[in-house]
């Protein structure tokens, strides 16, 4: 089973790294990661494909 999530990091308080860390602690593993661009914000974003 695979799952895709967009991981974003704007600041130390505005990010969803907790969501990614929770999935990893549940046994999901990263299959691939691709940076995303085109945003007008200062956020760093990445498409992460997970597999369990």
Long-range contacts (C-beta under 8 A, 24 or more apart in sequence): 1-51, 1-52, 2-31, 2-49, 2-50, 2-51, 2-52, 3-28, 3-49, 3-50, 3-51, 3-52, 4-47, 4-48, 4-49, 4-50, 5-47, 5-48, 5-50, 6-36, 6-45, 6-46, 6-47, 6-48, 7-45, 7-46, 7-47, 7-48, 8-43, 8-44, 8-45, 8-46, 9-43, 9-44, 9-45, 10-41, 10-42, 10-43, 10-44, 14-43, 20-48, 23-50, 24-50, 26-52, 27-52, 28-52
